[in-house]
Amino acid sequence: MSLAAVDWAQPWLAPYRAIGQAAAQAALHSPVAAALQRQAAPDSRPAFVPQSALSAGQAYEAHVFQTGTVPTRDNLHDFFNGLVWLAFPEAKRRLNELQAAEIARAGIGATRGPLRDALTLFDENGAVLDAPEPLWRALAARDWHTLFVTQRALWSGARLWVFGHALLEKLAAPRKALTAHVLRLPAPAAGGSAASCDRALARSLAPDHLAQKPFVPLPVLGVPGWWAGNAAANFYDDPKVFRPGP
């Protein structure tokens, strides 16, 4: 799918809509790196640069950390990565800091190891949930009927931020099975702005905790208001998507 075809009215794009529409329009006539850079604050870091800036053999995460620049290809995947950097800079910097530290400690091997694997999983496919306690308990238990049917009204006081740029790319062509790896927003930030979410999320990204892969799966098109078909309760009667808990 091309940038021109992205539907910015979709609810999961709300945190990115203003900068995303402007950057997408600019990217019709310039490289994605330049289009994203136009949306960045003056002298902000990291800066977006063409993919050719990444030296052969250098780890991407180490390059970002060492140079303060994000090598960016002209595709949807890297475009959404840039939007997440612009919308959630503190959390993205924290993830990159942890990635770079692990690379410096252990190098690049055949496998990433538990912490780098968790960092990559969240960076690519993560989401952050700010929700009343009954919703979080139901999600953690994979009690989909309670989460989406019995307690559906509570979603009016909940927010889900899609953080993973690969998941945002996939949502450009929505499919029922698309599933986020969710972290709960720390309580002090609950009810705040996207900026307060960013700060709280960055502070909560502790390596020992992340290495345990504390994520909870959430099929994102089940969120009320995110897909017309989920207004019917039987939308959730699909065990291939809404799987029972372990």
C-alpha positions in Angstrom: 0.0 0.0 0.0 1.2 3.5 -0.7 1.2 6.5 1.7 -1.4 8.1 -0.5 -3.8 5.3 0.4 -3.5 5.5 4.2 -6.9 6.2 5.8 -6.1 8.8 8.5 -9.6 8.7 9.8 -8.9 5.3 11.4 -9.0 5.5 15.2 -5.6 3.8 15.8 -4.0 6.6 13.8 -5.4 9.4 16.1 -2.0 10.1 17.9 -0.3 10.4 14.5 -2.9 12.1 12.4 -1.8 15.7 12.3 1.9 15.0 11.7 1.2 11.9 9.6 -1.0 13.6 7.1 1.4 16.5 6.7 4.4 14.1 6.3 2.6 11.8 3.9 1.7 14.7 1.7 5.3 15.9 1.7 6.5 12.4 1.0 4.6 12.4 -2.3 7.3 14.9 -3.6 10.4 14.1 -1.5 12.1 11.2 0.3 10.4 9.9 3.4 13.4 11.0 5.6 13.0 14.6 4.4 9.3 14.5 4.8 9.5 13.3 8.4 12.3 15.8 9.2 10.0 18.7 8.2 7.7 17.6 11.0 10.4 17.5 13.7 11.1 20.3 16.1 14.2 22.4 15.2 17.4 20.8 16.5 15.5 17.8 17.8 17.2 14.4 17.9 17.2 12.0 16.4 17.2 13.4 12.9 15.8 11.4 9.9 18.4 10.6 7.2 18.4 8.4 4.1 19.1 4.7 4.5 22.4 5.1 2.7 23.7 6.8 5.9 23.8 3.4 7.6 27.3 2.0 7.2 27.6 -1.6 5.9 27.9 -4.0 8.8 26.8 -1.6 11.5 23.9 -2.5 13.6 20.9 -0.2 13.0 20.2 0.4 16.7 23.8 1.2 17.5 23.9 3.6 14.6 20.8 5.5 15.9 22.3 5.7 19.4 25.8 6.8 18.3 24.8 9.3 15.6 21.4 10.6 16.7 20.1 9.8 13.3 17.5 7.4 12.0 18.3 5.8 8.6 15.0 5.8 6.7 13.8 3.9 3.6 11.1 5.1 1.3 8.4 2.7 2.5 5.4 2.5 4.8 7.3 0.6 7.5 9.9 3.3 8.0 7.4 6.1 7.6 5.4 4.7 10.6 8.6 4.2 12.5 9.3 7.9 12.0 5.8 8.9 13.1 6.3 7.0 16.4 9.6 8.7 17.0 7.8 12.0 16.5 4.9 11.2 18.7 6.6 9.2 21.5 10.2 10.4 21.4 11.1 9.6 25.1 9.9 6.0 24.9 11.6 5.4 21.5 14.9 6.8 22.9 14.6 4.6 25.9 14.1 1.5 23.7 17.1 2.5 21.6 19.2 3.1 24.6 18.5 -0.3 25.9 19.1 -1.9 22.5 22.4 -0.2 22.1 23.6 -1.1 25.6 22.8 -4.8 24.9 24.7 -4.7 21.6 27.7 -3.1 23.3 27.5 -5.7 26.0 27.0 -8.9 23.9 27.5 -7.9 20.3 25.4 -9.2 17.4 24.9 -12.9 17.5 22.8 -15.5 15.9 20.0 -14.7 18.3 19.1 -11.4 20.0 18.8 -12.7 23.6 15.7 -12.2 25.8 16.0 -8.5 26.3 16.7 -7.5 22.8 14.0 -9.8 21.6 11.5 -8.2 23.9 12.6 -4.7 22.9 12.2 -5.5 19.2 8.8 -7.1 19.8 7.4 -4.1 21.5 9.1 -1.6 19.1 7.6 -3.4 16.1 4.2 -4.7 17.5 3.6 -3.0 20.9 0.7 -1.0 22.2 0.0 0.8 25.5 -3.3 0.5 27.3 -4.8 3.0 29.8 -8.0 1.4 31.1 -10.1 0.9 34.2 -9.0 -2.0 36.4 -11.8 -4.4 35.4 -10.8 -4.2 31.7 -7.2 -4.9 32.5 -8.1 -7.9 34.6 -10.3 -9.3 31.9 -7.5 -8.7 29.3 -4.9 -10.3 31.4 -7.2 -13.3 31.8 -8.1 -13.5 28.1 -11.7 -13.2 29.2 -12.8 -11.7 25.9 -16.6 -11.8 26.7 -16.1 -9.7 29.9 -13.6 -7.4 28.2 -15.6 -6.6 25.1 -19.2 -7.5 25.8 -20.1 -7.5 29.5 -17.9 -4.5 30.4 -18.1 -2.8 27.0 -19.3 0.5 28.4 -16.0 0.9 30.4 -14.1 1.3 27.1 -15.5 4.9 27.0 -12.9 5.6 29.7 -10.1 3.6 28.1 -7.4 4.5 25.6 -5.2 2.2 23.5 -2.1 3.7 21.8 -0.6 1.5 19.0 3.1 2.0 19.4 4.6 -0.7 17.1 5.4 0.7 13.7 5.1 -2.7 12.0 1.6 -3.1 13.5 0.7 0.3 12.2 1.9 -0.7 8.8 -0.2 -3.9 8.9 -3.3 -1.9 10.0 -3.1 0.0 6.8 -4.9 -3.0 5.4 -6.9 -4.1 8.5 -7.4 -7.8 9.3 -9.3 -9.3 12.2 -6.4 -11.3 13.4 -4.0 -8.4 13.9 -2.8 -8.5 17.5 -0.8 -6.1 19.6 1.6 -7.0 22.4 0.3 -4.7 25.2 1.8 -3.1 28.2 -0.3 -1.3 30.8 0.2 2.4 31.1 1.6 3.2 34.6 -1.1 4.5 36.9 0.3 8.0 37.5 0.0 8.8 33.8 -3.5 7.4 33.4 -5.9 9.9 31.9 -3.1 12.1 30.6 -2.1 13.3 27.2 0.0 11.4 24.6 3.0 13.3 25.9 2.4 12.2 29.5 1.9 8.6 28.2 5.3 8.9 26.5 7.1 10.0 29.6 5.4 7.4 31.8 6.1 4.7 29.3 9.8 5.6 29.0 10.2 5.5 32.8 8.6 2.1 33.0 10.8 0.4 30.4 13.0 -1.5 32.9 15.3 -4.1 31.3 14.7 -6.9 33.9 11.0 -6.6 33.5 11.0 -6.4 29.7 13.3 -9.5 29.5 10.4 -11.5 30.9 8.2 -10.5 28.0 5.4 -9.1 30.2 3.1 -8.4 27.2 -0.5 -9.3 26.9 -2.0 -10.1 23.5 -4.9 -7.9 22.3 -6.6 -8.3 18.9 -6.9 -4.6 18.2 -9.9 -4.7 15.9 -11.9 -5.9 18.9 -11.6 -2.5 20.6 -15.1 -0.9 20.6 -15.3 1.8 18.0 -12.2 0.5 16.1 -14.1 -1.8 13.7 -17.8 -1.7 12.7 -18.2 -5.5 12.8 -17.4 -5.7 16.5 -20.7 -4.1 17.4 -22.1 -7.6 17.3 -21.3 -9.8 20.3 -20.6 -12.8 18.1 -17.7 -11.0 16.5 -15.7 -12.3 19.5 -16.8 -15.9 19.1 -13.7 -16.7 17.0 -11.2 -18.8 18.9 -8.6 -18.5 16.1 -8.4 -14.7 17.0 -9.8 -14.4 20.5 -7.9 -17.3 21.9 -8.5 -18.7 25.5 -5.9 -18.0 28.1 -3.1 -20.4 29.0 
